[in-house]
Structure formats: C-alpha cells, structure tokens
C-alpha cells in the first residue's frame, strides 16, 4: 500500500509537469522608446508583457536626454521597440552607455514614408503614428516580434492584436468621417512643428508649422516671415500648442497673424494617466476634436 501511494504521488507530480519540449509561458519585459509606442506594445502584449517607456509622458522624443536609470532599464529588457526613421537619435548613445548589444525591433518597417514635396526637407517624416493605418502596421509588427520571443503565448498575442486592430480600424473610420464634414478650403491648422504630415496625408488636412520635423531644428527669420504670409493668405484663425514642445515660436507667429489659441495637441507624447491623452486612441480622438472645433465655420 505504501509503495502504491508513492507511485500515485509521483504520477500526480508528473501530471502537472509540462510536456517535454513545450515552451513555458513567461512575462516579457519590454522597453519602448516613447509613450505612444509603449501604449501600443502594452495593448498587443496584454497580461504577458510589462512595458517601460524610456521617454516619459509629455516628453519630447527628439530631445530626450537619457539618465543612468534608463541604461539599467535597457540592460534588463527582454525586447526593445523603436519607431525608427531617425526619431530616436539619442538611442545609440544610450545603448553604448548601457552596454546594450541587442537589436531593437523597428516597428515602422513596412510603412509608406512621407516626404513633403518641395518642403526643403529631404528626410522622411518620422511621425508615422499620426496616421492610424500606420499603427495597425505597428501592432502587427509588435505581435510578430512578441511571438518570436515568447511562442508559448502566441495565441494570446494574436488575439490581443486582433482586438486592438479592430479598435484602430474604428478610430480611423471615425476620424475620416468627421473630417469629411469640413469643407476642404477650411482644413488648415497652425501648430508648433511639422509633426502631423501623416495625419494631413491620410485625412486631407494642411498643417502649417514654423519648425521642421524635429524640435531640435530652429526656424530662420525668413522661414517665420514666409509662414506668416502663408497664414494670412489662407485665413488661418487658430493655432495650437503641442504638449512636448516650446510654445514661444508658434505664439510669436500667432501674435503676428492674429490667430487665437485652440488648445494643446498631443503630437508625439501621451499625457500622464490623469491627462486628456493617456493612451493612443484617446490622444487621436482628443486631437481630432480640437482640430474640428478650429476648422468648423463659426
């Protein structure tokens, strides 16, 4: 009887052990370069992934200065996600300081890049997420990268990605439908820097800005003078701040043209959790609401 009990106990232990060779589920420690991307990774990863954003809420991903703690976070990451296209110019310095020798996942691969015609900027616009269709590409790239590193949770990643993509498709349709109600000649917006090119290309809005793609660049006096002339010619009556940029230049342009403030747009950083743009979908709806209010005939 004692031998039978021992055998039954051993069978019980063996029955709860995973089959030989089957990958065990895990918690993936992911790092994303900035908050917008971190939010998308969190939605696709679900409960199997923890995500840390290197650039904090309301932080500028162009001018981010990594701290020693960021090097520690990077060293401990199982997987690192970046948008790419020159957005994270600081990442090389951080990787060197951290001794990080991995290969980040560039989530913008496969996106049709935007280069404004005749704009004097030869490089591609890095702000791909301001077109919702591009974030659907992000979500699928993130899903595939997470499956590669954690195949045991592949079904969960596929399900989470499918649910999130469905939400993004609804968001994209809603933005298009609402902007279609605005006459084409009124779809003009003045903002701090050239971060909304993908939004403009996708949804038919013209954006005017004193600065180029990066907040690290400075607008010349000639650039500002030409912009003021353009704003007056197009009767742009409203200007917008951005949460992660210096407002003084756009305020100078607004003062010269008589444009009135229209609120704060979230171009490349989420707000803190208690703010108006704590996640990507809410950010896009917030921005669209403000733009529509400015573009509607009064």
TAVEN-V552336 format. One record per residue. D_LAST is the distance of its C-alpha to the last C-alpha in whole Angstrom. Layout:
# TAVEN-V552336
d_last:D_LAST
d_last:D_LAST
This chain:
# TAVEN-V552336
d_last:90
d_last:89
d_last:88
d_last:86
d_last:84
d_last:84
d_last:83
d_last:80
d_last:79
d_last:78
d_last:77
d_last:74
d_last:73
d_last:73
d_last:71
d_last:68
d_last:69
d_last:66
d_last:68
d_last:69
d_last:67
d_last:64
d_last:61
d_last:60
d_last:56
d_last:55
d_last:52
d_last:51
d_last:50
d_last:47
d_last:45
d_last:42
d_last:40
d_last:37
d_last:35
d_last:33
d_last:36
d_last:38
d_last:36
d_last:36
d_last:40
d_last:40
d_last:39
d_last:41
d_last:44
d_last:44
d_last:46
d_last:49
d_last:47
d_last:46
d_last:43
d_last:43
d_last:40
d_last:42
d_last:38
d_last:37
d_last:34
d_last:31
d_last:34
d_last:33
d_last:36
d_last:36
d_last:38
d_last:39
d_last:43
d_last:45
d_last:47
d_last:51
d_last:50
d_last:48
d_last:51
d_last:52
d_last:50
d_last:50
d_last:54
d_last:54
d_last:51
d_last:52
d_last:49
d_last:47
d_last:43
d_last:41
d_last:38
d_last:40
d_last:39
d_last:40
d_last:37
d_last:40
d_last:42
d_last:44
d_last:45
d_last:49
d_last:49
d_last:49
d_last:51
d_last:54
d_last:54
d_last:54
d_last:57
d_last:54
d_last:56
d_last:54
d_last:51
d_last:48
d_last:46
d_last:43
d_last:41
d_last:39
d_last:42
d_last:41
d_last:37
d_last:36
d_last:35
d_last:32
d_last:33
d_last:30
d_last:32
d_last:33
d_last:31
d_last:34
d_last:35
d_last:38
d_last:38
d_last:36
d_last:33
d_last:34
d_last:31
d_last:32
d_last:30
d_last:27
d_last:27
d_last:28
d_last:31
d_last:33
d_last:33
d_last:35
d_last:37
d_last:38
d_last:39
d_last:41
d_last:43
d_last:43
d_last:44
d_last:47
d_last:48
d_last:48
d_last:51
d_last:53
d_last:53
d_last:54
d_last:55
d_last:56
d_last:52
d_last:51
d_last:50
d_last:48
d_last:46
d_last:46
d_last:45
d_last:42
d_last:41
d_last:40
d_last:38
d_last:36
d_last:36
d_last:35
d_last:32
d_last:31
d_last:31
d_last:28
d_last:26
d_last:26
d_last:25
d_last:22
d_last:21
d_last:21
d_last:20
d_last:17
d_last:16
d_last:17
d_last:14
d_last:12
d_last:13
d_last:15
d_last:14
d_last:11
d_last:14
d_last:15
d_last:15
d_last:17
d_last:20
d_last:23
d_last:26
d_last:26
d_last:26
d_last:24
d_last:26
d_last:27
d_last:23
d_last:22
d_last:25
d_last:25
d_last:21
d_last:20
d_last:18
d_last:19
d_last:20
d_last:21
d_last:23
d_last:26
d_last:28
d_last:30
d_last:31
d_last:33
d_last:32
d_last:36
d_last:35
d_last:34
d_last:31
d_last:33
d_last:32
d_last:32
d_last:30
d_last:27
d_last:27
d_last:27
d_last:24
d_last:22
d_last:23
d_last:21
d_last:18
d_last:18
d_last:19
d_last:16
d_last:13
d_last:13
d_last:11
d_last:12
d_last:15
d_last:17
d_last:21
d_last:24
d_last:26
d_last:29
d_last:29
d_last:29
d_last:26
d_last:27
d_last:26
d_last:23
d_last:22
d_last:24
d_last:22
d_last:19
d_last:21
d_last:22
d_last:18
d_last:16
d_last:14
d_last:13
d_last:15
d_last:13
d_last:17
d_last:20
d_last:21
d_last:24
d_last:25
d_last:29
d_last:30
d_last:30
d_last:29
d_last:32
d_last:33
d_last:31
d_last:28
d_last:25
d_last:26
d_last:30
d_last:30
d_last:29
d_last:28
d_last:26
d_last:25
d_last:23
d_last:21
d_last:20
d_last:19
d_last:17
d_last:15
d_last:14
d_last:13
d_last:11
d_last:9
d_last:9
d_last:9
d_last:6
d_last:4
d_last:0
